[in-house]
Amino acid sequence: MARLAVQECGRAQADAAVGLGQALLADGRPDAALVQLSAACGRHPADARLLRLNARALLALGLPGPAIGALHLALELQPGEAGVHAELAMALFNAGQPGAALPHSLAALRLLPTASHAAMPSCVLIDLGRHEDALAAADEGLLACPGQAEVLVNRSIALEGLGRHGEALAAARAALAAAPDAPAIRHHVAATLLAAGTLTAEAWALYESRHDLHGVRRWPAGMQRWDGGPLQGRTLLLHAEQGLGDTLQFVRYAPLAAARGGRVVLAVQPALVRLLQGTPGVGQVVPSGAALPPFDVFAPLLSLPGLFGTTWDSVPPQLSYGIRQGVRAPGELRVGLAWAGGAGFVDDRKRSMPAAALGALGGIPGARFFGLQMGAGAMPPGLAVQDLMGGIQDFMDTAERMAGLDLVVAVDTALAHLAATMGVPTWLLSRFRGCWRWGHGRADSPWYPGLRVFRQAQPGDWDGVVAEVRAALQALAATHGGAGR
């Protein structure tokens, strides 16, 4: 009886700890939850519930390593529990370990074929670049959960990766029919349409769903959105909303907005303020995050293509920043290199390439290389690269140094947008499933006539891209010869 009483007391204490941990997590206090749950796990090491809650607290605090360890312990206690497999798969996936996540995502679906488990296997396989397998996993998920919208989206992405773009759009539309108000699905359909070159009113309207995606802040709040109509002397605030490259790409609409009869104020990232001061039609350029001048209506920069009804044939020309081209020595092809973007971008590990991959460009007669990379560690080994970025303060500084180059070779970052906008010939190195703005399978772009796209033939295949670039550079350097400016 005494032993039974002790066991009952222990269960009651564990139950109380579970309840407290759940309440603290629900209240948005993972730090307090971690204190309580870590202590409770020490007292009740065989309680998988506490280990799982402890892992959630650790993940909320940005500690994926210990969280994954806690979930492995929970799985040892509950090897047949689908929920543990699912949580472990998600934690591993978000920690950049898709290969380790895959068996747990499959186990979760097969142990408990529910909507919450149906999409994960195909998502992981897409990340691994295994599009045939991802398509099969999506079909398996749809057998378990017919019409599940997230699985249909993954099916669409897998088909896109296989080059079956018509079927990909059909799957995306099926997902939209299943969940017509889901922002992520509306955004996916928009991106699918735009990547296919279908620049239509429908695509731009669906693209507005980006404002409702999780973690996206609406800005500025409580003010009147511009509908694209006549301004009649009112002040229009155009504001940056995504990355630096997005601002550089879509600021070309500012003069068109000014032509609607109002005063335009441009709020952009601080690093772009000096560069964009002379934007035609713009009365004032201010740094976003600072105090804003008075305005009547506003529009996000990426909403302007829709407001102006942009089609494939009506993309406005890029702006010129008025930076004079430098004078180069005859016979020397000056090539700028940028191989990595900002780590804050959600897909940066796919769009950025290891510096070592560029080492294969060494030994090209007549080509001289210059580094445009900031904060990316060592220069490419085996390649003589002169760093151009010392002392750089903003994009005006970068533009002035870039003006002396004959060519910029860059991954999908703001530097590629800057070079292409300036009219410097630009070669963009694109990941396998690149951004919608670079389209499918084409080497040119309506956004930048002087830009050429080099694409991965397979996910992660930067060596193949660099081999193509090397061949093109050899040909260009040979013809560049003594053609100075």
N, C-alpha and C positions, 0 to 999 in steps of 0.2 A: 504493500500500500504506500509506504514511504517513497519507494522508487517511482511509482506511478504519479504520486503527487509532485515529485521533483520534475518529472517529464512534462506534466501538465503546466507547471509553473514556467518551465523553459519555453514551451510552445506559446504560452501567453505573452512572455517577454518578447519573443521573436515576432509575434503578431503585432504587438504594440510598436516595435521598431519599424516593421514594414509600413504600418499606418503613418507613423511620424515621417518616415522617409518619403512616402508618396505625397504627403501634405506639403512638405518643404519643397519638393521638386515642382509640384503644381503651383506653388506660390512664387516660383522663380528664384529660389534660394539654394542653388546647388552647393554652394560652399558650406552652408549650415547642414544641408542634407548629408554631405560627405563626412563631416565630423561625426554625426550620429550613426551613419550607416557603417563607416569603417570600424567604429567601436562595436557595433552590433555584430558585424561579420566575425570579429575576434571572439565574441562570446558564443556565436552560433555558426561555426564554420561550415556546417553541413546544410545550411538553409540557402537553397538556390535563389529564392526570392530576394534575399538581402544582397546576394552577389550581383544579381541583375540590376537592382536599384542602385547599388554602389557604382556599377559600370555606367549607368545613365548620368549619375552625378559627375563622374570623372569626364565623360564625354562633353557634358555641358560646360565644364571648366577647361576644355581644350587639352585633355590628357588621354589621348587615345591608347597609348601603350599600356598603362595600368588597367584601363577599361577592358581592353582585349584580353588581358590576363585574367581579370575577374570573370569574364564571360566564358573563357576556357574552363575555369574551375566550375562554373555553373553547369556547363555542358557535361563534365565528368559526373556530376550528380544527377543530371537529367538528360541522358544521351538521346532519348526519344522525344524530347520536347521541341516541337516545331518553333515555338517562340524564341527559344534560346538560339537555335540555328539562325533564325532570321535576324536577331539582334547582332549576333556575331558577324554574320555576312555583311550587314550594313556598316558595322564598325570597321571591319577590315577594308571594305570598299572605300569608305571615306578616308581611310588612312593610306590610300594609294596601294593597296595590296589586292587587286582584283582576282589574281590567281588563287590566293588563299580563300577569298570570299566565295568563289564559285561553288565548291562542294556543299557549303553550308546553305547557300541560296537554293540549290537543287533539293537538298534534304528538307528544307522548310516547306517547299511546294509539295513534295511527294508525301510528307508526313501529314500535312494539313493544307489541301488545295483550296485556299481562300483567296479573295481578291487582294488582300494585303501581302500575300506571298507570291502571287502569280507573275508579277512584273520583274522581280529582282533577277532571276537567272538570265533573261534576255538582256537586261541592262548591263550586267557584269560582262557577258560575252561580247556585247557591242564595245565596251571599254577595252576589251582584250583584242579587238579587231577581228574577231571570229564571226563574221556576219552570216555565213551559212548556218553555223550552229545557233546563232542568236535568233535567226528566223525560225529554226526548228523549235527552240525553247519558247519563243513567243506563241507558236502554234500550239505547243503543249499547254501553255498557260491559258490560251483561249478555250481549249477543250475543257479545262478545269473550271474556268470562269468565262463563259461566252460573253462577248461584247464588252469585256473589261477595257476601259478607255486607255489606261496607262500601258497595258500590254499591246494595244493597237498602235500606240505611238512608238513603242519599241519595235514593233513589226515594221512600221514605216521607216524607221531609222536603219534597220537591218537591210531592207530592200534598197534604200538609198545607197548604202555602202556596197551593195552588189551591182549598182548601176541601173537598177530597175526603177527609174524615177517615176514613170506613170503609175506603177503599182504602189510606190511609196506614197504618192499623193492620194491615191484611193484609200489606203489604210489610214492616212492622216485625216481624211474627211470622215471616215467611219468612226474614228475616235472623237471627232468633233460632234458627230451626230449622237454619240453615246453620252457625251458630257459637254453640251454646247456652251456652258458658262464657265468652264474650267480655264483659268488664265493660261496655265502652262500648255494646255492643248491648243488653245487659240493661237498662242505664240508659235507653237511648233508648226501649225498649218501655215501661218504667215511666212515663217522662215522657209518652209518647203516651197511655197509658191514663189517667193522672191528669189530663192536659189535657182529655180527653174527659169528665171527671167520673166516671170509672170508679174510684172509691175502693174497691178490693177488697183482699182478703188477697194475691192474686196481684200486684197492682200494688205494694203496699208491700213485699212480699218481693223483687221485682225491683229496687225502689228502693235496697235495701241494697247493690247492686253499686257504688254511688257510692264506697264505701270502697276499692274495688279499682281505681279509675280511675288513670291515670298521673298522678303528681305529688301524689296525695292522701295525706296522712300519717294513718296509724291512730294514734289517741290515746285513752286511754293504753295503752301496749303491755303485754302480759303479764298483764292483769288480767281478772277474770271479768265477762262481759257479763250484764246483767240480762235475764231472759226475760219480764218483765212479771208474774211471779207474786207471791204474798205475800212481803213483805219480812221479816216476823217480827222486827222490831226492828233489822234490819241498816241500815247507812248506804249510801244510794244516791247516787252522784255523777252528776249530769246535766251534760253539758258542751256548750258551743258548738262547732260544727264548721265552719260556713261563714261567711256574712256577718252583719252586725249585724241586718239585716232578718229573716234566718232565725231568729236568736235571739229577736227580739221576737215573731215569729209563733208559734213553737212552745213558748215558755216557759209558755204557757197549760196545758200538760200537767203542770207541776210539782205543782199541788195534787192532781191525780188520782193521781200517783205516790205522794205522801205518804199518800194514803188507803189505800194497800196495806200500811200498818203499819210504816213505817220512818222514819228520819231522812233528809232530803234536803239534799244540798249542791249548790249551783249554781255552776259555773265558767263565767264568761262573759268577753267582751271587756272590758278595763278601762274603756272608755267607758260601759259599761252597768251597772257594779257599783252605783253609788249609786242609780240609777233602780230597780233590781230588788231592793234590800235588803228591801223589805216584801212580797215575793211570798208569797202565802198558801201555807202548808205547807212553806216552805223555811226550814231552820234556819240556814243560813249561805250567803252569797254571796261568792265569792272571784274574783279576776281570773285568767283562764286564763294560763298561762305562769309563774305564781308557784308557790311551794311549796304542795302540796295537803294538806289535812287527811286523816287516815286514813279509808278507806272500804272497803266490802266488795264492792260491785258497781257497775258504771257503765253508762250508756247515753248515746249521742249524742242530742241534742234532736230531730234529724230522724228518728230511729228510733221515737219515741214514738207517732206516728199509727198505725204498723203494730202496735206492741205493744198498743195499746188498741183495735185493730180499727176504726179510724175509717172511717165511710162518709159519703156526702154529707149524710145526715140526722143524723149524730151528731158533727159538728164541735164541739168545746168552745167556749164563749164566750171572747172575748178578756178579758184581765185589765184591771183598772183600777189605775192607778198612784197613785190618791188625790190627784191634783193638781187643785186647785179651778179652775173656769173663771173667767176674768177678767170684768170688767164693761166692756162696750163702749158707746161713745156711740151714741145712737139715730140711725138713718138712715145709718149707715156700715157697709158690708160690708168687713170686714178679711180680705184674702186673702193667704195665705203662698204663696210660689213657690219650688220647687226644680227645677232643670232639668238637673242633672248628678249622676252617682254617682261612686264611687271609680274611678280609672283602673286599679286592679289587677284589676277584674272582667273576665273573658275577653271578654264581649260589651258592654263599656262603650261602645264607639263607636257601637253600635246603640241601646242603651237611653238614653244621654244625648243631649240635644238642644242645638243652638246657642242661646245666650242670645238672639241676634237674633230667633229665631222668635217669642219671647214679646212682642216689640215690638208685634205686632198686637193685643194686649189693651189698648192705650192708648185713652183717650177713652171709657171706659164710665162713665156717670154713676152716682155712688153707690158706686163700688168704689175701695178704697184698697189698694195692694199693698205687701207686706213680703217682703224677701229672706231665705230660709232656707238659702242656699247658702254653703258654706264652700270656699274655695280654688278658685273657678271663674272668677276674673278679673272682668271688667267686668260691670256690671248690664245687663239688656236695654236696648238703645238705643231711645229714643222712648217709654219707659215709666217713670213716676216710681215708684221702688222704694226703700223705706226698709229699710236693712240691719238685721236683727235679730240677727246672729250675732257681733257684736263682743264679745270677752271670753268666748266660750263655751268651757267646759272639758270638758264631757261631755254625755250625753244628758239628764241631769236638768236642766241649765241650758236645753237646747233645749226640753224639755217644758214648763218653766215659762213660757218666752216664747211657745211655741206655744199655750198655754192661752188666750191673749187673742185668738185668731183665730176668725173665723167659718167659715173654709174653708181647706183646704190643697190646692194644685194641684201635683202632683209627678210626676216620672218614677219608674220602678220602683226606688226606693232605700229605705234604712232609714227615712228621714223619712216616707215614705208609711205604713209599718207603724206608726211611732210615733203619728202623727196618728190613724190609724184605730183603733188600740188605745185611745187616750185618749178616743175618742168624738167627736173633732173631724171634721166632715164632710170627706171626702177624695175628690178626683178624681185618679185615677191615669192618667197618660199612658203608654200601653204601646206598645212597638215592635211591628212587624208580626207577628213570630213571638215572642210574649212567653213569659214563664215559665209552666210548667205550672199554677202555682197560680191563675192568672187565667182559666183555661179557654179555650174557643173561643167567640167571637162573642157573649158575654153581657156585660152592663154591670154586673151585680152579682157578689157573691162570698160564698160561705158562710163564709169565714174572717172577713170584716169586713162586718157588715150595713150600716154607714154609708158604704161605699166605692162609688164609681162609676167604671167603667173607660171611658176614651176610647181607641180603638185606631186605629193607622195602617191605612188602607185599602190602601195600597201600601207596600212597604219604603222607609223613609227619608222618608215623607211627613209630616213634622211640621207643615207649613203647614196641611194638611187637619185635623189634630187640633186645632191652635190655633184654627182657624176654628169648629169645633164647640164648643170651650170658650168662645170669645168669645160665641157665641149663647146658650149656657147661662148664662154669667155675666150677660149683659144681662138675661135673664129673672129670674135670682135677685136681682140688685141692685134691679130694679124692684119686686119683691114684698117685699124685705127692709124697705124703707121705714123707718118709725120703730120697728120691732120691736126694741127693746133688750132686755137681760136684767137 
